[in-house]
Every structure is written in C-alpha cells, then in structure tokens.
Amino acid sequence: MGKTRQHYNDEFKLQTVKYIQEQTKNIPQIAEELNIPESTLQQWMVKYRKFENEPLLTPEALRERDRKIKTQAKEIADLQEEIEILKKAMHIFSKEKN
C-alpha cells in the first residue's frame, strides 16, 4: 500500500518557514529533522516568506545580526549609564551654585 500524504495547515507551514529562517542548519537537515520532504519545505519557503525578494538569512548573516544586536545593546547600556552620571553631575553642580 502507498504512503498517505500528510496535510499541514497554513499556520504550521508559516511557523516552519520561520523556523527554517532562524536556524543555522540547511534545508536538507531540517527536512530530515521534521520528516518533511525537502521539496515541500522549499515550496513553503517561496509561498510563505514575508518579503519575496528578501534573501534567506544564512548562518553567517544570522551570526552577524546577533553580533550587531549585542553591540547595540552594549552601546545602549553605556549611554544609559552616561545619562545617569550626567544627571548626578547636574544635581551636584546645581547645589554648588545655590
């Protein structure tokens, strides 16, 4: 007897595409992991990607994006600390004038 075709709802397909885009694995590895044919995943990628012309993030691009986010988070923390120091300095200097 032949294999029965598996049917997936749109939400599952969309979540799978998001999962693929966030992974550092390639599509063949994910296809094996999810037990879904590679060609099916590729069809979903074409259909469900939010921005059709946007390239998929490669593992290298994901690492670069994560590095950039960490750098920006550190810059924000440094600036917030600097603001607090300046607030304290303003408070101290305003007391000296009075």
C-alpha positions as CSV (number, residue, x, y, z in Angstrom):
1,M,0.0,0.0,0.0
2,G,1.2,3.5,-0.8
3,K,2.1,6.3,1.6
4,T,-0.7,8.6,2.7
5,R,0.0,12.2,2.0
6,Q,0.5,14.3,5.1
7,H,-1.5,17.6,5.2
8,Y,-0.4,20.6,7.1
9,N,-2.4,23.7,7.9
10,D,-1.2,27.2,6.9
11,E,-0.2,28.1,10.5
12,F,2.1,25.1,10.7
13,K,3.6,26.0,7.3
14,L,4.2,29.6,8.3
15,Q,5.8,28.5,11.6
16,T,8.0,26.0,9.8
17,V,9.2,28.7,7.4
18,K,10.0,31.0,10.4
19,Y,11.9,28.1,12.0
20,I,13.9,27.5,8.8
21,Q,14.9,31.2,8.6
22,E,16.0,31.2,12.2
23,Q,18.1,28.1,12.0
24,T,21.8,27.7,11.2
25,K,21.0,24.3,9.6
26,N,20.4,23.9,5.9
27,I,17.1,22.9,4.4
28,P,18.1,19.2,3.8
29,Q,19.0,18.9,7.5
30,I,15.7,20.5,8.6
31,A,13.7,18.3,6.2
32,E,15.2,15.2,7.8
33,E,14.7,16.6,11.3
34,L,11.0,17.4,10.6
35,N,10.4,14.3,8.3
36,I,9.1,16.6,5.6
37,P,10.3,16.3,2.0
38,E,12.9,19.0,1.1
39,S,10.9,20.0,-2.0
40,T,7.8,20.6,0.2
41,L,9.9,22.9,2.5
42,Q,11.2,24.8,-0.5
43,Q,7.7,25.3,-1.8
44,W,6.6,26.6,1.6
45,M,9.6,29.0,1.6
46,V,8.5,30.5,-1.7
47,K,4.9,30.8,-0.6
48,Y,5.2,32.0,3.0
49,R,8.3,34.2,3.1
50,K,7.1,37.7,4.2
51,F,9.3,39.5,1.7
52,E,9.6,37.6,-1.5
53,N,12.7,39.3,-2.7
54,E,14.4,39.2,0.6
55,P,17.1,36.5,0.7
56,L,17.1,33.9,3.4
57,L,19.4,34.6,6.2
58,T,22.5,32.4,6.0
59,P,24.2,31.1,9.2
60,E,26.9,33.8,8.6
61,A,24.2,36.5,8.3
62,L,22.5,35.3,11.4
63,R,25.7,35.4,13.4
64,E,26.4,38.9,12.1
65,R,22.9,40.1,13.0
66,D,23.3,38.6,16.5
67,R,26.7,40.3,16.9
68,K,25.3,43.6,15.8
69,I,22.4,43.3,18.3
70,K,24.8,42.6,21.1
71,T,26.9,45.5,20.2
72,Q,23.9,47.8,20.0
73,A,22.6,46.6,23.4
74,K,26.0,47.3,25.0
75,E,26.0,50.8,23.4
76,I,22.5,51.4,24.8
77,A,23.6,50.3,28.3
78,D,26.7,52.5,28.1
79,L,24.6,55.5,27.1
80,Q,22.1,54.9,29.8
81,E,24.9,54.8,32.4
82,E,26.3,58.0,30.9
83,I,22.9,59.7,31.2
84,E,22.7,58.7,34.9
85,I,26.2,60.1,35.6
86,L,25.3,63.4,33.9
87,K,22.1,63.6,35.9
88,K,24.0,63.2,39.1
89,A,26.7,65.7,38.0
90,M,23.9,68.3,37.1
91,H,22.4,67.8,40.5
92,I,25.8,68.3,42.3
93,F,26.7,71.4,40.3
94,S,23.3,72.9,40.7
95,K,23.6,72.6,44.5
96,E,27.0,74.3,44.5
97,K,25.6,77.5,42.8
98,N,22.9,77.9,45.4
